Amino acid sequence: MSDANRTQMMGGGNRTQMLNTDPNRTMMAGAPSMDPNKTMMGVAPTINATVTIKPVQCPVCKTFNPVGVMFCVDCGLIFDRALPADAFGAPAVQLPMLVEQSGREHPLRPGATVIGREGDIALMDSRISRRHAQITSTDGALTVEDLGSSNGTSVNGRKLSVGEKAPLAGGEKISFAGLEVAVSLPGAASGNATQAFAGNKTAAITSAPSKVTAPAILTWNGQEFPLKLGVNTFGRKADNDVAITDPYISGRHGVIEIAEDGIYITDTGSTNGTNLNDSRLAVNMRTVMTEEDTINIGAIKLNIKRAVTA
């Protein structure tokens, strides 16, 4: 008679098997087979094995670029020559810029930079040729030349002949078929130059500072926005000179220029367009206006008044 609680030896050819007839006893099994179709539980990966790849943000136009690119996909900035200041205080390499009336900056890299609808600097205006002009930077010296464009290139109002190389010293107004940009050089008075003071002592001022009065005021819905002399960008984004939070307004809607000879308005390609009184403004067309005129954008009405000087 067999005992159900005893372990029995089973003969089977040349091998002996251990048969445990007790269902409550633990049986030792062999090593698991490496079945490729079977789910195996492994150890969790360590934190040191995780690699985070971050995109590169352009220090000029703030566009996020894929890892490993040498040029910004939006503005063309060369990352291996113009890097932002690092954690140890190294200064950023500054490049000369072309600045549109909307405030957008286009860096001019060393060597030749082609301007046009299909150039290194793309200016999307129907009046501009595909390869309109070229600016060459050699050892810090800049020259501009027209590449045989249909509507011509002018520097400070003087039209260039095809192939003529005009030197640029900074501050010039270049017109590409009527689309005007300004030349900004690093360290210029209007740029980011650092002003150094002689000595570390606090200098006393001779008189109390006077209150600066804005040369003009933009009014909307009972609010007043001071306008500075020169170019004032307006739109829905907070980084505009005049930020108007209304769904009719584009992020970068237009430009209001306060000049000595008058007031000018330009629509820079807004979604809903800009009307001066009842007339629709053409995109990128600088248009003169007066204090009696009304700027209409959808249901919004804007007016401008010059400051009264004593």
C-alpha positions as CSV (number, residue, x, y, z in Angstrom):
1,M,0.0,0.0,0.0
2,S,1.3,3.4,-0.9
3,D,1.4,6.3,1.6
4,A,0.0,9.6,0.0
5,N,2.3,11.7,2.2
6,R,5.6,9.8,1.3
7,T,7.8,10.6,-1.6
8,Q,8.1,7.7,-4.0
9,M,10.9,6.8,-6.3
10,M,9.8,6.1,-9.9
11,G,12.0,4.1,-12.2
12,G,11.9,5.1,-15.8
13,G,14.7,3.7,-18.0
14,N,18.0,5.1,-16.9
15,R,16.6,8.0,-15.0
16,T,14.9,8.2,-11.6
17,Q,12.1,10.6,-11.1
18,M,10.9,12.1,-7.8
19,L,7.1,12.2,-7.6
20,N,5.6,14.2,-4.8
21,T,2.2,13.0,-4.2
22,D,1.5,15.6,-1.5
23,P,-0.4,18.6,-3.2
24,N,0.5,20.8,-0.2
25,R,4.2,20.5,-0.5
26,T,6.3,23.0,-2.5
27,M,8.0,21.5,-5.6
28,M,11.3,22.8,-6.9
29,A,11.2,23.4,-10.6
30,G,14.0,23.8,-13.1
31,A,15.3,27.0,-14.6
32,P,12.8,28.8,-16.9
33,S,13.3,28.2,-20.6
34,M,14.1,31.2,-22.8
35,D,10.9,31.3,-24.7
36,P,10.9,34.4,-27.1
37,N,7.1,34.5,-27.0
38,K,7.0,34.6,-23.2
39,T,6.8,37.9,-21.2
40,M,9.8,38.2,-18.9
41,M,9.9,40.5,-15.9
42,G,13.1,42.4,-15.7
43,V,14.6,45.1,-13.6
44,A,13.5,48.7,-14.1
45,P,16.0,51.0,-15.9
46,T,18.0,53.3,-13.7
47,I,17.7,57.1,-13.8
48,N,21.3,57.2,-15.0
49,A,20.3,55.4,-18.2
50,T,17.7,58.1,-19.3
51,V,19.0,60.6,-21.8
52,T,17.1,63.8,-22.3
53,I,17.5,65.5,-25.7
54,K,16.5,69.2,-25.7
55,P,15.9,71.3,-28.8
56,V,18.2,74.3,-29.4
57,Q,16.5,77.7,-28.9
58,C,17.7,80.5,-31.2
59,P,18.9,83.5,-29.1
60,V,17.7,85.9,-31.8
61,C,14.2,84.8,-33.0
62,K,13.5,82.4,-30.1
63,T,12.7,79.5,-32.5
64,F,13.2,76.0,-31.2
65,N,15.5,74.0,-33.6
66,P,16.2,70.2,-33.8
67,V,19.3,69.0,-32.0
68,G,22.5,69.1,-34.1
69,V,21.6,71.8,-36.6
70,M,24.2,74.5,-37.3
71,F,21.7,77.1,-38.6
72,C,18.4,78.4,-37.1
73,V,15.6,77.0,-39.3
74,D,13.7,80.4,-39.1
75,C,16.2,83.3,-39.2
76,G,19.4,81.5,-40.3
77,L,21.6,82.3,-37.3
78,I,24.8,80.3,-37.2
79,F,24.9,78.5,-33.9
80,D,28.6,77.7,-33.9
81,R,29.5,81.3,-34.3
82,A,26.8,83.2,-32.4
83,L,26.0,81.5,-29.2
84,P,24.2,83.0,-26.1
85,A,26.2,84.0,-23.1
86,D,27.1,80.9,-21.0
87,A,27.0,80.3,-17.3
88,F,30.5,81.6,-16.8
89,G,29.7,85.1,-18.2
90,A,31.2,84.7,-21.6
91,P,29.7,87.5,-23.9
92,A,27.5,86.5,-26.8
93,V,28.9,86.9,-30.3
94,Q,26.9,89.7,-31.8
95,L,26.2,89.9,-35.6
96,P,25.1,92.9,-37.7
97,M,21.4,93.0,-38.3
98,L,18.8,94.0,-40.8
99,V,15.8,95.4,-38.8
100,E,12.3,95.5,-40.4
101,Q,9.8,98.2,-39.4
102,S,7.9,95.6,-37.5
103,G,11.0,95.1,-35.3
104,R,12.0,91.7,-36.6
105,E,15.8,91.2,-36.9
106,H,17.7,89.3,-39.5
107,P,21.3,88.5,-38.7
108,L,24.0,89.0,-41.3
109,R,26.5,86.2,-41.1
110,P,30.1,86.5,-42.3
111,G,30.5,86.3,-46.0
112,A,27.7,86.8,-48.5
113,T,24.0,87.0,-47.4
114,V,21.4,87.0,-50.2
115,I,18.2,89.0,-49.7
116,G,15.1,88.1,-51.6
117,R,12.0,86.0,-51.7
118,E,14.2,82.9,-52.0
119,G,17.3,84.3,-50.4
120,D,19.2,83.6,-47.2
121,I,17.0,86.4,-45.7
122,A,13.5,85.8,-47.1
123,L,11.4,89.0,-47.4
124,M,8.0,87.8,-48.7
125,D,6.9,90.8,-50.7
126,S,5.7,90.6,-54.3
127,R,7.8,93.6,-55.2
128,I,11.0,91.9,-54.2
129,S,12.8,89.6,-56.6
130,R,13.8,86.0,-55.8
131,R,17.5,87.0,-55.5
132,H,17.1,90.7,-55.0
133,A,20.3,92.0,-53.4
134,Q,23.4,90.8,-51.5
135,I,25.1,92.1,-48.4
136,T,28.8,91.0,-47.9
137,S,30.5,91.0,-44.5
138,T,34.3,90.8,-44.6
139,D,36.3,91.4,-41.4
140,G,33.5,93.6,-40.0
141,A,33.1,95.7,-43.1
142,L,29.7,95.6,-44.9
143,T,28.8,96.3,-48.5
144,V,25.4,96.0,-50.3
145,E,24.8,95.4,-54.0
146,D,21.8,94.9,-56.2
147,L,21.8,91.5,-58.0
148,G,19.8,92.7,-61.0
149,S,16.4,93.0,-59.3
150,S,13.3,94.1,-61.1
151,N,12.4,97.1,-58.8
152,G,15.9,98.1,-57.6
153,T,17.7,98.7,-54.3
154,S,18.3,102.1,-52.6
155,V,20.5,103.1,-49.7
156,N,19.3,106.3,-47.9
157,G,17.2,107.2,-50.9
158,R,20.0,106.7,-53.5
159,K,19.3,103.9,-56.1
160,L,22.2,101.5,-56.7
161,S,23.2,100.4,-60.1
162,V,23.4,96.7,-60.7
163,G,26.6,95.3,-59.3
164,E,27.5,98.5,-57.5
165,K,28.8,97.8,-54.0
166,A,27.8,100.5,-51.5
167,P,29.6,100.5,-48.0
168,L,27.4,100.3,-44.9
169,A,28.5,101.9,-41.6
170,G,25.4,101.3,-39.6
171,G,22.1,103.2,-39.4
172,E,21.4,103.3,-43.1
173,K,17.9,102.8,-44.5
174,I,18.0,100.2,-47.3
175,S,14.9,100.0,-49.5
176,F,14.4,96.7,-51.4
177,A,11.7,97.7,-54.0
178,G,10.0,99.9,-51.4
179,L,10.3,97.5,-48.4
180,E,12.6,99.5,-46.0
181,V,14.9,97.9,-43.5
182,A,17.6,99.5,-41.2
183,V,21.2,98.4,-40.7
184,S,22.1,97.8,-37.1
185,L,25.8,97.1,-36.2
186,P,26.9,95.6,-32.8
187,G,28.0,98.2,-30.4
188,A,26.2,101.0,-32.1
189,A,24.6,103.8,-30.1
190,S,21.1,102.3,-30.8
191,G,22.2,98.7,-30.2
192,N,23.3,96.8,-27.2
193,A,26.5,98.5,-26.5
194,T,27.5,98.7,-22.8
195,Q,28.3,102.1,-21.5
196,A,31.3,102.2,-19.2
197,F,31.7,104.8,-16.4
198,A,35.0,106.1,-15.3
199,G,35.6,104.9,-11.7
200,N,33.2,103.2,-9.3
201,K,31.9,106.2,-7.6
202,T,28.3,107.3,-7.8
203,A,28.0,110.4,-9.9
204,A,25.8,113.3,-8.7
205,I,23.3,114.8,-11.1
206,T,23.2,118.5,-11.5
207,S,19.4,118.7,-11.6
208,A,16.4,116.5,-11.0
209,P,15.2,114.4,-13.9
210,S,12.4,115.9,-15.9
211,K,9.3,114.0,-16.9
212,V,9.4,112.7,-20.4
213,T,6.2,113.4,-22.4
214,A,5.3,111.0,-25.2
215,P,5.1,112.8,-28.6
216,A,1.8,111.1,-29.4
217,I,-0.9,109.0,-27.8
218,L,-2.9,106.1,-29.2
219,T,-6.4,105.9,-27.7
220,W,-8.7,102.9,-27.7
221,N,-11.8,102.1,-25.6
222,G,-11.0,104.8,-23.1
223,Q,-7.4,103.7,-22.7
224,E,-4.3,105.7,-23.7
225,F,-1.1,104.2,-25.0
226,P,2.0,106.5,-25.2
227,L,3.8,106.3,-28.5
228,K,7.5,107.0,-28.7
229,L,9.3,108.9,-31.5
230,G,10.1,106.4,-34.3
231,V,8.6,102.9,-34.8
232,N,5.9,101.6,-32.5
233,T,4.7,98.0,-33.0
234,F,1.1,97.1,-32.0
235,G,-0.6,93.8,-31.7
236,R,-2.0,91.2,-29.3
237,K,1.3,89.9,-28.1
238,A,2.7,91.4,-24.9
239,D,6.2,92.1,-26.4
240,N,4.7,94.8,-28.7
241,D,5.2,98.5,-27.9
242,V,1.4,98.7,-27.7
243,A,-0.3,95.4,-26.6
244,I,-4.1,95.3,-27.3
245,T,-5.7,92.2,-26.1
246,D,-8.6,91.7,-28.5
247,P,-9.3,88.7,-30.8
248,Y,-9.6,91.0,-33.9
249,I,-5.9,92.0,-33.4
250,S,-3.1,89.8,-34.7
251,G,-0.1,88.9,-32.6
252,R,2.0,91.3,-34.7
253,H,-0.6,93.4,-36.4
254,G,1.1,96.6,-37.6
255,V,3.5,99.5,-37.0
256,I,2.8,103.1,-36.2
257,E,5.7,105.5,-36.9
258,I,5.9,108.9,-35.3
259,A,8.2,111.0,-37.4
260,E,9.1,114.7,-37.6
261,D,7.2,115.1,-40.8
262,G,4.0,113.2,-39.9
263,I,2.4,110.0,-38.6
264,Y,2.6,106.8,-40.6
265,I,0.8,103.4,-40.3
266,T,1.8,100.1,-41.8
267,D,-0.1,96.8,-41.7
268,T,2.6,94.0,-41.5
269,G,0.4,91.2,-42.7
270,S,-2.4,90.9,-40.1
271,T,-5.2,88.3,-40.4
272,N,-8.1,90.7,-40.3
273,G,-6.4,93.6,-42.1
274,T,-6.4,97.3,-41.2
275,N,-8.7,100.1,-42.5
276,L,-7.8,103.7,-42.4
277,N,-11.2,105.3,-42.2
278,D,-13.0,103.3,-44.9
279,S,-9.9,102.4,-47.0
280,R,-8.2,99.0,-46.6
281,L,-4.4,99.3,-46.2
282,A,-2.2,97.2,-48.5
283,V,0.2,94.9,-46.6
284,N,3.6,96.5,-45.8
285,M,2.5,99.8,-47.4
286,R,3.6,102.8,-45.3
287,T,0.6,105.2,-45.3
288,V,0.5,108.7,-43.9
289,M,-2.4,109.6,-41.5
290,T,-3.6,112.5,-39.4
291,E,-5.1,113.0,-36.0
292,E,-8.6,113.2,-37.7
293,D,-8.2,109.7,-39.2
294,T,-9.6,106.6,-37.5
295,I,-7.9,103.2,-37.6
296,N,-10.5,100.4,-37.9
297,I,-9.7,96.8,-37.2
298,G,-12.8,94.7,-37.1
299,A,-15.0,96.3,-34.4
300,I,-12.0,98.2,-32.9
301,K,-11.5,101.9,-33.5
302,L,-8.1,103.5,-32.7
303,N,-7.2,107.2,-32.8
304,I,-3.9,109.0,-32.5
305,K,-3.4,112.5,-31.1
306,R,-0.1,114.4,-30.8
307,A,1.0,115.6,-27.4
308,V,0.5,119.3,-26.6
309,T,3.8,121.0,-25.9
310,A,3.8,123.9,-23.5
